[in-house]
Amino acid sequence: MSRSLRRHRRAAASTAGAALLSLLALAAVQPAGAAPAAEGTPRASTTVSTATAAPRVAVSSEYAERFLEMYDEIHDPANGYFSPQGIPYHSVETLIVEAPDHGHETTSEAYSFWLWLEAAYGRATADWTSFNDAWATMETYMIPQHEDQPTNSFYNPQSPATYAAEHDHPSKYPAALNSGVRSGVDPLANELKATYGTSDVYGMHWLADVDNTYGFGAAPGAGCLLGPDSEGTSYINTFQRGTQESVWETVPQPSCEDFSFGGTNGFLDLFTGDSSYAKQWKYTNASDADARAVEAAYWAHTWATEQGQPEAVAATVAKAAKMGDYLRYAMFDKYFKQPGCTSPSCPAGTGKNSAHYLMSWYYAWGGALDPAAGWAWRIGSSHAHFGYQNPMAAWALSTSPALEPQSPTAVDDWSTSLERQLEFYQWLQSDEGGIAGGATNSWGGAYGTPPAGTPTFYGMAYQEAPVYSDPPSNQWFGMQVWSMERVAQLYYESGDAQAKALLDRWVPWAIANTQATGGADWAVPSTLRWTGAPDAWDAANPGDNSGLHVEVISHGQDVGVAAALAGTLIHYAAAAHDDEAQAVAKSLLDSIWEHNRDDKGVSAVEVREDYKRFDDVLTTTTGDGVYVPSGWQGTMPNGDEIEPGVSFLDLRSFYRDDPDWPKVQAYLDGGEAPAFRYHRFWAQSAVAVALANYDRFFGEPAGEDTTAPTVPTALAVASTTSSSATLTWTSSTDDVRVTGYDVLRDGVVVGTATGTIFTDPGLAPATAYGYTVRARDAAGNLSAPSSPVTATTRPPTADTTPPSVPAGLRAGTVTTTSVPLTWDASSDAVGVTGYDVYQGTVKVATVAGTSHTVTGLAPATGYSFSVAARDAAGNVSARSTAVSATTAPVPTGACTAAYRTTGSWSGGFQGEVTVTAGNAPVTGWTVRWDLAPAAVSQLWGASHTVSGTVVTASNLSWNGSLAAGGSTSFGFIGTGTPPTSASVTCAAP
């Protein structure tokens, strides 16, 4: 029985004030014991301004009341979830070590959950101020400002970054930079710059020290390091050294490195090996957090539109679309190598052929602090974990007009990514239903060759625990629910058949391993064990993965994971009308509310045996502990020494002053493992949003709403195929709100829709079916069925006829890096569904229309292109007559180049080319020369391509900017007879 809710003021966090490997998923890992809740420990309040909320609209159920109560607790300054700047902390408590190594750090993950919380509040109240303010705070403090990434204009997409291998243990670092390994071409940079008029990247950095506890003072917009006296948030990083580096083995470092702290070279030479080090800035984006932010923006737009006020969030939603545009960097291999790479010398990518189209673990970017030595770099990631995939965000970015990014190829990229992500889940689904880890395009982090028999997915090798192994990245059940909740949202919102098939197997497995008792002893899976491997992926004939297995080996009371599980089950139950899924979700939420409530929100007892690692010291080069190279010495901003033999605690002596430290010290002295109750921001938000979603779908109305919606009208058959029928109708109205429509085939419900269109798949050919539609409101009232219509599927056809060959392929006006193509439409008896675009023999894109711009090409280089058409049956035409096009040369006259032979031997020689700027500085250069009859076998100090005997070399990120009259050199090994001279030309932009 619901009760009325008083209207009241809410305490709101103020948003006033402006001042390379991420392991974000570990931010949520928490060994929670299955114990009843108790009163939380009061903490000192934080000074945060308050604001009066707009009057709340009438809530529909007890679950809405619970949501609003938790919302108020999270925003109550006395509870300490927000900093004085209005930034969400990772947790209320400061002594907590997981991915963030301090509770008052924050992550892009926390911001993305905050946006979800505020979107749910906007739906409940029709007040979108807090949602917009949350995005503005994120934009101010977590997306680097122009001053924080000052030299992006020097970035050269032809040479994105200098290669450095990843290693399996921190003791193998610093990793040497190796300019001899060729990176591919970045196909996004020029497009993004043309679209937004800036070289700056619009994405969140993953980690910030909100209270400047470490003292670096890398405040947004400040230029670089302000030191320990700086107040407010500071960009930092931790993980940088391979798969084995756990949080207990990290050395914190600033994201802006001006050598103020650390050693002689700041912290750089702990991670990368180079002959000299430059002051620089660098940021890492966790792709799942940005995708979750986009997802929240989609729902904010949807709910605001339902309220008749889409303009209330329009500006923020447009920023989410922009974030999605840049998030495409996560679709590309780390060094833009082509998928299937098994050697550092494997082909570098051109155009989009370096895209795996999955959400990889991160993308990153950086550059010089000194504009006079300007250079910048960008990388994607070669490693994809299933837990980071977000098909809901991909669907929104490719189908929702409000979320479609502005760049010309972005919608196509996200459409391809949606398909690829769903295939990825299917490839990784175990025999029991759980989803296995992921895949990599860089085995061992160094483009190695996987062991024989390793299954592959579009050339990427299967990994049980992608990215990190201490602890293994796919043993935590939270990865399952984080990712599958997005699949469930996609199924609910779009009716996607692939999403449904995944959930139809995953949901029973999850429910079977969940203890939904309704009491204080509830529990969800915690730790998983994996055996076997998936079948090699064949999209035309996927395997059943009968040899891939998962076992739940421990359970716990992780309130955030339980909430994400409930959220998954809620969306599945709403879409599939699954009573068991709804009942389990309700039981979990009720148990948490009744047995895990405390004075700050919800929590569970957590016994932290891992805190024994606070004082671990590395004793062998394969063991656990902080690795500092022999002879290396430096200091943290507070004076903590960094030298061989230090522990995690030695670098963070501030923990000894934490009010919770005595419990840890007693454990280190031989006592019992300490127990804590943590209030992680993401977990509180997840519980609150799950309550709001339960209200949204299943909440009892506040009052007796017995009025059914109006009957849907104008039901019509929009189209049919031999196996499907698509229906449309006119929307119903209701005195509360319409929540969806049931579609009935011959009197039986076969699906639901939130909009006014539905496709019924899996029908028999040449068969008549009768359909009606009825509307459903928030109280569960159903309208009478609509007037019926009959849909007759088409006769069966064995369509083996490909479309006609595309004609009239032509190239438009070229640039130095792109060629626009257009062609005449093909015809087909069934219907043309798209076109494959080929660069030479490599397919670089699939598009729906009759035009495409191939990007990421080399200047002054000839290319051949062709196009093939495909139809709905999968038939593909022959390729069109090829068209040739040569990219524009880089403007000449800004530099000169001179060649000399520096050594020779039988059958070979060594040469050197010196590039000299003219009477003005240059910010990049390209050199061409013909070595006939000799050839280049190895080249360093530049990236290069070879066409016949003509060599084209371009600057790397560190040597492209030359002062007027300045020079730089690169060398190469040639085969054959060295020339007595060579005609070398140089061009600069």
Disulfide bonds with the S-S distance in Angstrom:
Cys224-Cys256 2.14
Cys341-Cys346 1.82
Cys895-Cys986 1.92
